């Protein structure tokens, strides 16, 4: 049986188009992002946050008020979805606007990477933290970037224009941006550290 994924919309730049939300097992938005749904007549399953950006939420929508300022709205939403049993989360609206929020979202995703499969998607591509060994399909011709956080060791890749063979990457020294997938399926493995992959839409 296929695993049900959750959809999460944060209050960054709203993508030009969103996926078919009815295909998700659960649709969650943080408070500021709820206004996008309100304006497009779509009713999410859950709205969470400190509610400082919403005037009114209709009855029948589950709400979680999370005023604890020690955690971001993204962190709080992931905690709720994890406790509801979801393991794969597609996240939209994580980038854009104030870049400290974007960097904070990456930090939060890294913190949760051992518990959740978090996929960020925006107008330009998708990005996520890699497991130690992975195979990614349907990417031929797309830009592939590998970014260590802050180190990743003994990285090996196949299917790329510039393959890696037990290479080490370090943020601030050497990273693997703007590579290209020559094959439809690429394989990436590494032995130690944390590694973010970016895959362009085209």
HELIX and SHEET records of a PDB file:
HELIX    1   1 UNK A   21  UNK A   23  5                                   3    
HELIX    2   2 UNK A   31  UNK A   39  1                                   9    
HELIX    3   3 UNK A   73  UNK A   83  1                                  11    
HELIX    4   4 UNK A   99  UNK A  112  1                                  14    
SHEET    1   A10 UNK A  62  UNK A  65  0                                        
SHEET    2   A10 UNK A  46  UNK A  49  1                                        
SHEET    3   A10 UNK A  26  UNK A  30  1                                        
SHEET    4   A10 UNK A   6  UNK A   9  1                                        
SHEET    5   A10 UNK A  88  UNK A  92  1                                        
SHEET    6   A10 UNK A 117  UNK A 121  1                                        
SHEET    7   A10 UNK A 125  UNK A 129 -1                                        
SHEET    8   A10 UNK A 192  UNK A 200 -1                                        
SHEET    9   A10 UNK A 143  UNK A 158 -1                                        
SHEET   10   A10 UNK A 167  UNK A 170 -1                                        
SHEET    1   B10 UNK A  62  UNK A  65  0                                        
SHEET    2   B10 UNK A  46  UNK A  49  1                                        
SHEET    3   B10 UNK A  26  UNK A  30  1                                        
SHEET    4   B10 UNK A   6  UNK A   9  1                                        
SHEET    5   B10 UNK A  88  UNK A  92  1                                        
SHEET    6   B10 UNK A 117  UNK A 121  1                                        
SHEET    7   B10 UNK A 125  UNK A 129 -1                                        
SHEET    8   B10 UNK A 192  UNK A 200 -1                                        
SHEET    9   B10 UNK A 143  UNK A 158 -1                                        
SHEET   10   B10 UNK A 176  UNK A 180 -1                                        
SHEET    1   C11 UNK A  62  UNK A  65  0                                        
SHEET    2   C11 UNK A  46  UNK A  49  1                                        
SHEET    3   C11 UNK A  26  UNK A  30  1                                        
SHEET    4   C11 UNK A   6  UNK A   9  1                                        
SHEET    5   C11 UNK A  88  UNK A  92  1                                        
SHEET    6   C11 UNK A 117  UNK A 121  1                                        
SHEET    7   C11 UNK A 125  UNK A 129 -1                                        
SHEET    8   C11 UNK A 192  UNK A 200 -1                                        
SHEET    9   C11 UNK A 143  UNK A 158 -1                                        
SHEET   10   C11 UNK A 186  UNK A 189 -1                                        
SHEET   11   C11 UNK A 133  UNK A 136 -1                                        
END                                                                             
